[in-house]
């Protein structure tokens, strides 16, 4: 049985884990929409496995130096902080380049990150929901990214809402992803408030959105990786109970 948990607030992750029945937690180390240095939790996080989610603003793929350079620095800071907490991995979005840019530039910029940065724990690149020039929305782009990162030990985080909203069918998705990345380290198990290929990153509690719950369960079964629900907090305990009952 895989370990199942939730994305929780960073004020007291261990207490929040107890509240929702989580065996594993994910949280931020600061403002997810800011460039501030990571801040470690005031209270120890014990009894659960940990994953840290990097700030959303990190975009190491971009050609804009004023974004890319601070993004690299922030990614490295969060990686070191996450490692100091004993986290299993650091989740980061794939990022994007501008509409007029050659996407290969973004893939090359990702490679430079791993050429210049030590990774004490795995960096888990997450598929994203929107953006026409995103690095990790479509599987074709993820394949090009993984080609650019050949030779580096890079992990993958599969988000069910992002795949659905990004225009990738969930049926047999795990097999298609593994054919590219060779691995799935973590599943973000989320329903979607929006239609297929909408490009909208809006999560819903399981069974309350637009994705067939059986497809979500099939992804979780096939992946065999730890599961994090990033759903609205009021329904997280029910989401975890649903997964435990049906997996």
C-alpha positions in Angstrom: 0.0 0.0 0.0 1.4 3.4 -1.0 1.6 6.2 1.5 -1.2 8.7 1.1 -1.3 12.3 2.4 -2.0 15.9 1.6 -0.6 19.4 0.9 -0.9 21.2 4.2 -0.2 24.6 5.7 3.4 25.1 6.9 2.6 26.5 10.4 2.3 23.0 11.9 2.5 20.2 9.2 2.5 17.3 11.7 -0.7 18.5 13.4 -2.4 19.0 10.1 -1.4 15.5 9.0 -3.1 14.1 12.1 -6.3 16.1 11.3 -6.7 14.6 7.8 -5.2 11.2 8.4 -2.1 11.8 6.3 1.0 9.5 6.2 2.9 11.9 4.0 2.7 15.7 3.8 3.8 18.4 1.3 4.1 22.1 2.2 5.8 25.3 1.2 8.7 27.0 3.0 7.4 30.5 2.6 5.2 32.5 0.3 4.5 30.4 -2.8 4.1 33.6 -4.9 7.3 35.3 -3.7 11.1 35.2 -4.0 11.9 35.1 -0.3 14.4 32.7 1.2 12.9 29.5 2.6 11.8 29.5 6.2 11.9 26.2 8.1 8.9 25.2 10.2 8.9 26.4 13.8 7.8 23.0 15.0 9.4 19.6 14.2 7.7 17.5 11.5 7.7 14.0 12.8 5.9 10.7 12.1 5.3 11.5 8.4 7.2 11.5 5.1 7.9 15.0 3.8 7.9 16.6 0.4 8.5 20.3 -0.2 6.9 22.3 -3.0 9.0 25.1 -4.4 7.5 28.5 -5.0 5.3 28.9 -8.1 7.3 31.8 -9.4 10.4 29.7 -10.0 10.9 29.5 -13.8 14.4 28.4 -14.6 13.5 27.8 -18.3 12.8 31.4 -19.2 15.0 33.6 -21.4 14.4 36.6 -19.1 17.6 36.9 -16.9 15.7 38.9 -14.3 13.5 35.8 -13.7 15.8 32.9 -14.5 18.8 33.9 -12.3 16.7 34.5 -9.2 14.8 31.4 -9.9 17.9 29.3 -10.0 19.1 30.8 -6.7 15.7 30.2 -5.1 15.5 26.6 -6.3 19.0 25.9 -4.8 18.0 27.5 -1.5 14.8 25.4 -1.3 16.6 22.2 -2.3 19.1 22.7 0.6 16.4 23.6 3.1 14.2 20.6 2.0 17.2 18.3 2.4 17.9 19.7 5.9 14.3 18.6 6.9 14.8 15.1 5.5 12.4 15.6 2.7 12.0 12.9 0.1 12.0 15.4 -2.8 11.5 19.0 -3.9 8.6 19.5 -6.3 9.0 22.3 -8.9 6.9 23.3 -11.9 8.5 22.9 -15.4 8.2 26.6 -16.3 7.9 28.1 -19.7 9.5 30.4 -22.3 7.9 33.4 -24.0 5.6 32.8 -26.9 8.2 34.0 -29.5 11.0 31.9 -28.0 12.4 28.6 -29.3 11.3 26.0 -26.7 14.7 24.4 -27.0 16.2 27.4 -25.2 14.0 26.5 -22.2 15.1 22.8 -22.2 18.8 24.0 -22.5 18.3 26.3 -19.5 16.9 23.4 -17.5 20.1 21.4 -18.3 22.3 24.2 -17.1 20.5 24.0 -13.7 21.7 20.5 -13.1 25.1 21.1 -14.5 25.7 23.8 -11.9 23.7 22.6 -8.8 24.3 19.7 -6.4 21.1 17.8 -5.6 21.2 16.3 -2.1 17.6 15.1 -2.6 15.7 14.6 -5.9 14.3 17.5 -7.8 10.8 16.3 -9.0 9.7 18.2 -12.1 5.9 18.5 -12.2 3.7 18.5 -15.3 1.7 21.8 -15.6 -1.8 22.6 -16.8 -1.5 25.8 -18.9 0.8 27.8 -21.2 1.3 27.4 -24.9 5.0 27.4 -24.6 5.3 25.4 -21.3 8.1 22.9 -20.8 6.0 20.3 -19.1 2.4 20.6 -20.2 2.3 18.1 -23.1 4.1 14.8 -23.1 5.9 15.8 -26.3 7.5 18.6 -24.4 8.3 16.5 -21.4 10.1 14.1 -23.7 12.2 16.9 -25.1 12.9 18.1 -21.6 14.0 14.6 -20.5 16.3 14.4 -23.6 17.9 17.6 -22.5 18.4 16.3 -19.0 19.9 12.9 -20.1 22.5 11.8 -17.7 21.1 13.6 -14.6 19.0 11.9 -11.9 15.8 13.9 -12.2 12.5 12.8 -10.7 8.9 13.3 -11.9 5.7 14.4 -10.2 2.5 13.5 -12.0 -0.5 15.8 -11.3 -3.8 14.4 -12.5 -5.6 17.7 -12.6 -2.8 19.3 -14.6 -2.7 16.4 -17.1 -6.5 16.7 -17.6 -6.5 20.4 -17.9 -3.3 20.3 -20.0 -5.0 18.1 -22.6 -3.5 14.7 -21.8 -5.9 11.8 -21.4 -5.5 10.0 -18.1 -6.2 6.6 -19.6 -2.8 4.8 -19.8 -1.1 8.0 -18.8 1.3 6.4 -16.4 2.6 4.0 -19.1 3.1 6.9 -21.5 4.9 9.1 -18.9 7.2 6.2 -17.8 8.1 5.6 -21.4 9.6 9.1 -21.3 10.9 9.6 -17.8 11.5 6.1 -16.6 9.9 6.9 -13.3 7.1 8.6 -11.3 8.3 9.6 -7.9 5.1 11.3 -6.6 1.4 11.6 -7.6 -0.5 14.8 -7.0 -4.0 13.3 -6.9 -6.5 16.1 -7.7 -9.8 16.4 -9.5 -10.3 19.3 -11.9 -12.9 22.1 -11.7 -12.5 22.7 -15.4 -13.0 20.8 -18.7 -10.4 18.7 -20.5 -7.6 20.8 -22.2 -8.9 24.0 -20.5 -5.4 25.0 -19.4 -6.9 26.0 -16.0 -5.1 24.9 -12.9 -8.0 24.7 -10.5 -8.2 21.7 -8.2 -11.4 20.0 -6.9 -12.0 17.4 -4.2 -12.1 13.9 -5.6 -15.5 13.1 -7.2 -16.4 16.8 -7.2 -14.9 17.9 -10.5 -14.7 17.0 -14.1 -12.5 13.8 -14.0 -13.9 10.3 -13.7 -12.8 9.1 -10.2 -12.1 5.7 -11.7 -9.5 7.3 -14.0 -7.9 9.0 -11.1 -7.7 5.7 -9.2 -6.3 4.0 -12.2 -3.4 6.5 -12.4 -2.7 6.1 -8.7 -2.7 2.3 -8.9 -0.4 2.2 -12.0 2.0 4.8 -10.6 2.6 2.9 -7.3 4.2 6.1 -5.9 3.3 8.1 -2.8 0.2 10.2 -3.2 -0.5 13.8 -2.2 -3.9 15.4 -2.5 -3.7 19.1 -3.2 -7.5 19.5 -2.9 -9.5 22.1 -0.9 -8.7 21.5 2.8 -12.2 20.9 4.0 -12.5 17.8 2.0 -8.9 16.4 2.3 -9.7 13.8 5.0 -12.6 12.5 2.8 -10.3 12.4 -0.2 -7.6 10.4 1.7 -10.3 8.0 3.0 -11.7 7.5 -0.5 -8.2 6.6 -1.8 -7.5 4.2 1.1 -10.8 2.5 0.5 -10.5 2.1 -3.2 -6.8 1.5 -3.8 
